[in-house]
């Protein structure tokens, strides 16, 4: 069990939004959970707007200014949303068990959408790049 799972969705969301979440709790899976919570609670448009802002703010609160990547962040939200629409799961734990590729093969999932190296491209880090292979919608 990952550490972030010790927190309820509400606690996790609140601690993250206020930059009080322990850094050891914010893993790749936690990033996916944050996207799932926001999509579930507020819808995709609000999730795409809020998640990047919160993650950038969280990274800056830790003094990690070069780690944030806008394209990867937004693409992760959109990928979660794609599977969310197919899911009948009402909690993140069941959702990630149903779609483990989001956790275990995330780069492969995004490689279906991007030919450009969104992990190293400076433009992709600063701004969301639309997929150049397969749209998320």
C-alpha positions as CSV (number, residue, x, y, z in Angstrom):
1,X,0.0,0.0,0.0
2,X,1.3,3.4,-0.9
3,X,1.5,6.0,1.8
4,X,-1.0,8.4,0.2
5,X,-3.7,5.7,0.7
6,X,-3.5,6.2,4.4
7,X,-5.4,9.4,3.8
8,X,-9.1,9.8,2.8
9,X,-9.7,11.5,-0.5
10,X,-10.7,14.6,1.3
11,X,-7.6,14.6,3.5
12,X,-5.3,13.9,0.6
13,X,-6.9,16.6,-1.6
14,X,-6.7,19.2,1.2
15,X,-3.1,18.4,2.2
16,X,-2.0,18.6,-1.3
17,X,-3.8,21.8,-2.1
18,X,-2.3,23.5,0.9
19,X,1.2,22.0,0.3
20,X,1.1,20.1,3.6
21,X,1.3,16.7,2.0
22,X,4.5,14.9,2.9
23,X,6.7,14.6,-0.1
24,X,7.1,10.9,0.4
25,X,3.3,10.6,-0.2
26,X,3.4,12.2,-3.6
27,X,4.2,9.4,-6.0
28,X,3.2,8.8,-9.5
29,X,0.2,6.9,-8.2
30,X,-0.7,9.8,-6.0
31,X,-0.6,12.1,-9.0
32,X,-3.1,9.8,-10.7
33,X,-5.2,9.7,-7.6
34,X,-5.3,13.5,-7.5
35,X,-6.5,13.6,-11.1
36,X,-9.1,11.0,-10.3
37,X,-10.4,12.9,-7.3
38,X,-10.6,16.2,-9.2
39,X,-12.4,14.5,-12.2
40,X,-14.8,12.7,-9.9
41,X,-15.6,15.8,-7.7
42,X,-15.3,18.7,-10.2
43,X,-15.2,17.4,-13.8
44,X,-12.5,17.3,-16.4
45,X,-12.4,21.0,-17.2
46,X,-11.8,22.0,-13.6
47,X,-9.3,19.1,-13.2
48,X,-7.3,20.3,-16.2
49,X,-7.3,23.8,-14.8
50,X,-6.5,23.0,-11.1
51,X,-4.2,20.0,-11.2
52,X,-1.3,21.8,-13.0
53,X,-1.6,24.9,-10.8
54,X,-1.6,22.8,-7.6
55,X,1.3,20.5,-8.7
56,X,3.4,23.5,-9.7
57,X,2.6,25.2,-6.4
58,X,3.4,22.1,-4.5
59,X,6.8,21.6,-6.3
60,X,7.7,25.2,-5.7
61,X,6.8,24.9,-2.0
62,X,9.4,22.1,-1.9
63,X,12.0,24.2,-3.8
64,X,11.8,21.9,-6.8
65,X,11.4,24.3,-9.6
66,X,12.6,22.2,-12.5
67,X,10.5,19.1,-12.0
68,X,7.1,20.4,-13.1
69,X,6.1,19.4,-16.6
70,X,2.9,21.0,-18.0
71,X,2.4,18.5,-20.8
72,X,2.9,15.4,-18.7
73,X,0.6,16.8,-16.0
74,X,-2.3,17.7,-18.3
75,X,-1.8,14.5,-20.3
76,X,-2.0,12.5,-17.1
77,X,-5.3,14.1,-16.2
78,X,-6.6,13.4,-19.7
79,X,-5.4,9.8,-19.6
80,X,-7.1,9.3,-16.3
81,X,-10.3,10.9,-17.7
82,X,-10.2,8.5,-20.7
83,X,-10.3,5.5,-18.4
84,X,-12.6,7.2,-15.9
85,X,-15.3,7.4,-18.7
86,X,-15.0,3.6,-19.2
87,X,-15.1,2.9,-15.5
88,X,-17.9,2.2,-13.1
89,X,-15.6,2.3,-10.1
90,X,-16.5,4.8,-7.4
91,X,-13.1,4.9,-5.6
92,X,-9.6,5.3,-6.8
93,X,-8.3,2.1,-5.3
94,X,-10.7,0.0,-7.5
95,X,-10.1,2.3,-10.4
96,X,-6.3,1.8,-10.5
97,X,-6.7,-1.9,-10.0
98,X,-9.0,-1.9,-13.1
99,X,-6.6,0.2,-15.1
100,X,-3.1,-0.7,-13.8
101,X,-1.4,0.5,-17.1
102,X,-1.8,4.0,-15.9
103,X,0.5,3.2,-13.0
104,X,2.8,0.5,-14.5
105,X,2.9,1.5,-18.2
106,X,2.3,5.2,-18.0
107,X,5.0,6.2,-20.5
108,X,3.7,3.6,-23.0
109,X,0.2,5.0,-22.5
110,X,1.4,8.5,-23.4
111,X,3.6,7.2,-26.2
112,X,0.4,6.4,-28.0
113,X,-0.4,10.1,-28.1
114,X,3.0,11.7,-28.5
115,X,5.9,11.3,-30.9
116,X,7.8,14.2,-29.4
117,X,9.7,13.6,-26.2
118,X,7.4,15.4,-23.8
119,X,9.7,14.5,-20.9
120,X,12.7,16.5,-22.1
121,X,11.2,19.1,-24.5
122,X,11.5,22.5,-22.9
123,X,8.3,23.7,-24.6
124,X,6.4,20.7,-23.3
125,X,7.6,21.4,-19.8
126,X,6.4,25.0,-19.9
127,X,3.2,24.6,-21.9
128,X,0.7,21.9,-22.7
129,X,1.4,20.4,-26.1
130,X,-1.5,18.8,-27.9
131,X,-0.8,15.2,-28.9
132,X,0.8,14.8,-32.2
133,X,-0.3,11.2,-32.8
134,X,-3.6,10.4,-31.2
135,X,-5.9,12.9,-29.4
136,X,-7.1,12.2,-25.9
137,X,-10.8,12.9,-26.8
